[in-house]
Amino acid sequence: MKSSPAGDMPAKEFREEGHRLVEWLADYFQWSLGNPVLSRVRPGTIREGLPSIAPEEGEPFERILSDFERVLVPGLTQWNHPGYFAYFPCGFSTPGALADFLSTAVSQQAMLWRTSPAATELEELVLAWLRRALGLPEGFEGVIYDTASTAVVHALATARHEKAPEVRTRGLAGRGGPAFRVYGSEHAHSSVDKAVITLGLGHENLRRIPVDAEYRMRPDLLAGAIEEDRRAGHEPLAVVATVGTTSVTSVDPVPAIAEVCAGQRLWLHVDAAYAGAAGILPECLWAIEGMERADSFVVNPHKWMFTPFDLSAFYCRKMDLLRAAFGLTPEYLKTSEVSDARNLMDTGFQLGRRFRALKLWVVMRYFGLEGIRARLREHMRLARLFADWVDREPGFERVAPVPFSVVCFRAVPSGAGDGDAVNQFNERLLRVLNDTGEVFLSHTSLGGRYVIRFAVGNIRTTETEVRRTWDLLRELAGSSGASRSSPAGPRPEQPQE
C-alpha cells in the first residue's frame, strides 16, 4: 500500500506497519545476541547494496523494512548488545526507545515556548529532577544539548562573554588585548580542543595540565600554569575539570580546582558526562564533591542512565549570562508571552530543538531513581569482578584504578619487557578478540602503553557476558602459554570457527 499523492500514510497502514515494526524490533533484540557485536562489512558495502538514485514511485513500507534488514542491519555496530564493552556504552533502554518514537511522532519543535509549551516546561522539570537527584543547588538552571561537546562550547563561550562581551559584536579581532587561555588535564576530552578551535581562542591557548599517579589533574601545577601565563601577558579564562575521564575514568580534584578558580576569578566547567550519573548513589557522592562550586557542568544521561542517544544535561549558575551571549530574536520569532515563558532558542546557537526531555522523563519514571541506582551498582560490581580477575591472573595487569565501571588493563607476556613488543601483542589480542564477534572492546594509550578498556554500561549486560569476555581473553592470550613467550611478543591465535 502506498500513500496518496497528496497525503500521508493512511492510518490503517500506519497501524499495521507500526505493529510490524515493533514485532521486528522485539525479534531483533533476540537475534542480535547470536550475531557479531562489531559489524563485519567492508567499506562501501552498504552503498553498493542500495540503488544510487531515489525511486520515482513510492514503495511499500514492508519492502523498505526488508531492505533495512537485508542491507543495513549487517552494517550496524550493535551498541545495545550485552557484549558491547567499548568506549562508553550507549544509554539504550526499551522504555527510552519507545519514548524516542513518541517524541518523533508528536514532532515538537521547541525553539519558542509557544511552539511547544510541553517540551519547554518538561525540559525544565526533568532537569530539576536530575539536579535534585545529584544533590546540587537550585541555583543551577539546566538545558538539554545533544552532547557534552556542545556543552563545553557553550560553557567557554559564556566564560568569554563574561570577560569580553564586546566579542559578540566586534569579534576577537576587535577586542584587542591578550590571548585567552583555557586549562584542562592531560586526560580532558578532545571536545575541549575542538571548543577552543571553534570559538577562535586558538588551539595553542589550551594548556594541558599534568596529572598525578591516578590520572587526576594536579591543582598545584594548574595554579603554577595560570601564574606563568599571567606573567607572560596572557589572560586566563576558564578551567575544564573532568569527573570520569574518557581513557581511565579518573576524577579530577574538583574542590581544590574550584579553590584555584575562585582565587583567580576563572570560569570552572566540570565535564561529568560519564561519571556524573554515579552521583545519584550515596556511596559515590565523593565523585561530584565540589561540583556545587562550578559555574557550569554537564552530565550525559545517554552514557550511563539508560536514555537513548542523544541527551546531554547542561547546567549553569549564570544562565542569564549564557542567554546574553547567544540570545537573538528576529522579528518573525517575537511573541507576546509573559516574561516568565522562557524560550529554549535563547540558550545556545541552535534554533530548533527536539523534544529530548520526553525520553529522560520516561526513563526516570519507568525505572525510578532506585531502579537506576540498582543498575549502576550492578555495573560497578561487574567491573570490580572483572578487575579482580585481572589482578589475580599471571600474565595480565591492571593499569588504573576502577572507580566506576571501566577497567583498563593489558596482557603482559613473560619476558616481553615493557616496550613495543607488549604493545603489539595487546593490539593483536584486541583485534582477535573483537574478530570473534562475541564482544567489542576498545583501547587507549597511557604513558606509551597500549591499554585495553573494558567498559560496562549496557542495561542488558550480565555476569554471563563479563565472564565470557574474560574467558576469551585468557584463551586468546594463552594466559599460561603467553606469559612464558619470547620477548618478541607472540601473536594470539585466531580461534577456530
N, C-alpha and C positions, 0 to 999 in steps of 0.2 A: 504494500500500500504506500502511496506517495502523497505528499502534501499537495493541496490545490495550488494553482499558480499565484493566488493572492492571499494565502493564509498559512497558518502554522500546521504542524502535525495534528490531525484530528484527535479529539480527546480519547476516543475508543482505542486508537492505535497507541497513543501515549501510555495509556493504562496497560495495554498488553506488552509493549516493549519495555516499560518500566519494570514490570514483573519479571520479564525475561532477563533483564539486566541484573536485577537483584539475585535471581537464581544463579546466573553466570558467576557473579562475584562470590557467592557462598561456595560454589564449586571451586572457584579459583583459589580461595584460601586453603582448601584441602589439597588441590592439585599442586600448589606451589611447594608443599612440604617435600615432595619427591622430585623436584626439579632444581636445576642449578641456581644458587643464590646470585652469582655473578654471571651476567649474560655472556654467552659464548659466540655471538655473531661477530663477523669481521666487519671492519668499516665499509660502509656502502651497501650492506645487505638490505637494510630497511628501504633505502631509496630505490634499490633495484627491484624490490618486491612489490612496488606500487606504481601505478601509472604516472607518467611525468606531466600530464596535463589534467586539469579538472574535468569531470564529466559534464556534458551539456545537459543531459537529462538526469533527474533525481533518481536515487536508488533506494531500495527498501532498507530499513534500519537493520533488519536481520542479516542482510548481506554485508553491511558495514561492520556489524559486530563480528561476523565471521572472518572478515579480513583483519580486523583488530587482533583476533585470536591467532590467526594463521601467520601474520606478518609481524605485528608489533609485539605481541607477548614474548616471543623468543628474544627480543631486544630489550626487555625490561630487566634492569638490575633490581632484585627483589628486596627493597628497603624494609618491607614489612614481614620478611621471612624470619622465623625464630633463630636461624643460624647466621643472621646478619650481625657482625661484630665490628664493622669497620667505622672509621671516622667517629661521628656521634650518630647513633641510630635515629631514624625519624620518629616523630611522636605519634605514630599511627594508632588509632583505635577505631573499631567499627562504629561506636556511637558518634565519634568525631567525623567519620566518613559520611554518615547519614546527615549530620548537621551541615557538612560542606555541600552536600547535594541539595539540602533545603535552602541554604544560603544562595546557591546558584539559581535555584528555581524561582525564588521570590525576587531575584535580580535587583537588589538595592544598590544605589549609588549614593554614598553618604558624604558628598562634598559639603553640603549645607545641612543644617538641622532640618529644614523644611523638606529636603529631598529624601530624607529618611529619619524621622524622629526616633523610630525604633532602633536603627543601627547606631545612631549617635548616642542615645541615652543608655542603651545596653552596654556599649563600649565603656562608658564612664562607670557603670555599675560593676561590671565583671572585673575591671581593672582595680576597682576599690576592694572587691572580694580578695583578689590575689595579693594586693598590697597588705591587707589586714592579716591574711594567712601567713605572710612573711614577717608580720610584726613591725612593719615600718611606718613612719609617721604619716599623719593625714596630710601634711604639707606637700607631699609628692602628688602631683597630678599626672595622670597617665594618658598615653595614646598608643594605639597599635600601629606598628610598621610591619613591613614584610619580613625583614631580617635585622640582626644585630649590626650588620654592615651599614644599613641605612640609619640605624640609631646613632652610631658613632659620628656619622657625617653631621647629623642634626645637633648632637651634643657639642661638637667642636665649632660648628657654625654659630651656635648660640654663645659659646665662650668668646668667639671672635667679635660677635656683635656687642657683647658687654664691654669689651676692651676698646673696640674701634667701630662704633655704629656708623661712622662715615663710609665704611667699606660698602655698605648696602647701596649707596648712591654713587660713590666715586670709584669704587673698586680698590683693589690693593695698590695699584699704581698711583691712585690719587691720595692714598693715605700717607705715604711717606713714612718716615720713622724706621726703627729697626725691625728685623725679621722676627716673626713669632716663632717660638719653639714649643714643641709638644713632646711629651715624655711617656714612654711605656717600657715594660721589661723586655728582655730578650725573647720572651715567650708570648708577648702580646700578639693578638691575632693580626693577620695581614690586612684586615679591613682598616686598621688604624693607618697603615701605609697608604692605602687607597684613599682614605678620607683626607689626609693632608695633601695628597696629589690633587684630588678633586676640588678642594677648596682653595687651591692656588697658594698654599702655605709653603710648598716646596718639600720634596722628599728628604732633602738633606737637612731639613729642620726638624725631623723626627729623630729624637735621641733614644737609643735603646740602652736601658739601664741593666747592668749585670745582675745576676741572681745568686742566691745562696745555694747551699748543698741540696736543698729541697725545691729548687727551681722557682723561688719566690723573689720578687723584686726587693732589692736592698734599699731601704729608706735612707740610709746614710749616704750611699752613692748617688741617690736621687737628689738629695739636698746639695751635695757637692757639685753635681752637674748643673743645677739651677744657678748656684752662685757663680760658677765658672762662666756660664752663658751671660749672666748679667754683666760681669766684668768685661766680657768680650763685646758688649754692646748689643746683644740680642734681647728680645723681650719674651720671657717665659709666659706661656698662655694656659696650658692645660696638661693634666696628667691622666693617663688611662690606666687604671688598675684592673687586674683580672681575677675573677673568682671562678676557677676551673679552666686553666689554660688548655688550648687545644691539644698540645702534644702530651702533657702529663697530668692535666687537671690540677695543677698546683694552685694555691690560693695566696695571692699577694697580701702582705700585712696591711690591710686597709686602714685600721686605726692609726698606725704610725704614718702612713702615706697621707691620710687626711690631716694629720698634725702639720706635716710639711706644707701641704697645700694651703692650710689656714694661715700659717706664718708668712707664706709667700704670696698670698691672695691669688691663688691659681684655681681654675676650674678643675674639679675632680669628677671624672666619669668612671663608673665601675661597670666593666663588662662581665656580667654574671650570666651570660647567655646559656651556658650549660649547667653549671653547678648552683646557680641561684635557686633553682627549684628545690634543692635539698634543704633550703632554709625553712620550709614548712615543717620539717622534722625537728622536734625539740632537741634531739641529740646532735643536730647539725647546725644549731644557731651560731656556733663559732665561725662557720663559713661566711656568714654575712655580717659578722661583727664589724661595726664601723660604717656600714653602708648608709646608715641614717645621716651620716655627715657628708655624704656625696652631694654634688649638685645635680647629678643625673645618674641613672643606672638602667640596665636592660636585663631582662630575663626572657628566655625563649621557651614558652610552653610547647613549641613544636620540636624541641630537642628532647625533653625529658618529663613532659606532663601529658603525653598521650593525645596531643592535639595535632591534627594533620597540618603539614606544611602548607602555607607559611603564616606564622603568627609570632611576632616579636613584641613583647610588652615593654615599652619605654616609659620611664618615669623621670620627672624633672621638678625640682622645687622652685624653678623660676620659669614656669611655662609662659607667663606674660612676656618675658624676655624672648623666648623662642618665637612667640607669635609676632613680636615686633620685628624679629629678624626675617620672618617668612610671610607675614600677612600681606595680602594684596587682593583687593576686591574690585574687579571691573564692574562697570555699570550693569551689565547683564546678569550679575550674580548678587546684586544688592537686594536685601529683603527688609521687611518691616517688622521682623520678630523682635520680641522684647530682648533686652540686653543679656538676660541670663540664658538665652538659647545660643549655645556655642557651636561654631562651625568647624568641623574636623579639617577642612581645607586650609585653615589658618595655622595648622600645627606642622607644616612641612612643605617641601617643594612639590609633593604630589597633590593634584587637584581631586581626581576621582579616587574613591576608596570603597573597597569591597566590604561586605558585611562579615568581616572576620570574627568579630566578637561572638557571633552566634555559636561557633563551634567550641570556643573555650567555655562559654556558658553551659552548653550541653554536656561537655566532658566533666566539668566541675559538679554539675548536678547529678549526672548518671553515676559517677564513681564516688562522689563525696570526697571531702578532704581526707577522711580516714582511709578510704579506698585508694586514693592516690598515694598517701603515705605508706600504706602496706606494700604497694607495688615498688615504690622507691627503695624501701628497706630490703625487699627481696632481691632487687637488682644489686644492691650493695653487698648483700650476703653472698650472692653468686660470684661477684668479683673477688671478694675475700677468699672464697673457697678456691677459685682458680689460682689466686696469688699464693695460697698456701701450698697448692700442688707444685707450683713453680719453685717455691722456696725449698721444698723437700727433695726435689728431683736433681740428681747429679747431671751435669751437662746443660742445665738451664740456670739463668739468673734473672732476678727482678731488678730493674734499674731505677725505679722511682717508687715513692710511697703510693698507697692506694686509698686516698681519702674518700673516694666516691665509688664509681662503678667502672673505672678504666684501669687496666693492668698493663704496664709497659715492661716488656721482658725480651730476652733473646736466648737463643741456644748458644752454648759455649763449648765447642768440641775440645776435648783434652789435647793440650799441646799446640793449639792453633794460635796462641798469643792473644793480642787484643787489637789487631790491625785489619788490613783489607781482607785477609782470609776469612775471618769471623764474619765480617760484614757481608761478604759474598755468599757465605754459607746461609746466613739468615735471609738474604734476599731471595736465594733459590728456594729455601724452605717455605717462605711465604708464598712464592709463586706456585709451587707444587701443592701446597695446602689449599689455596684458592681454586686451583685447577680441579680439585676433587668435586667441586660443585656443592658440597655439603655445607660449607661455611664461607664467610668472606671476612677477612681481617685486613687492616691497613698498617702503615708503618710511619715512623718519624725518625729523626736523627737527633741524638743527644751527645754532645761532645765528640762528634766524629764517629759515633757508633750507630750502626743501623739497628733500629729497635722496632719490634713488633708491638702493635697496640691491640688489645682485646677490650672492646667497649660493649658493656651490657646496657641495654636501654629499651629493648623492644618488648612490648607488652605481651607478646606470645612466647618469649624465651623462657625455657625452664631449665632445671638442672640437667635434663637429658641432653640438650644441645651443648651445654657447657662441658659436660663430661665427654661427649663425643669429640668436641674440638680438642680437648686435652689428649685424648687417646690418639687422634690423628697426628697431632704434633709429635708425640713420643714415638709413634710408629714411623713417621716420615723422617724425623731427625735421627732415628736409630738411637734412642736415648742411651742404651748401653753401648752400642757399637760406635755411635758418632762421638761420644766422649773420649774414645780411645783412638780417634782417627789422626791422620798425619796433619802437621801444621798447614799444609796446603789447603785444607778445608774440603771435606767430602761433599759431593753433590747428592742431595737426597734423591732417593729412587722414586720414580713415578709409580703410584700404586696401580695394581692390576685392576682392570675393569671387572 
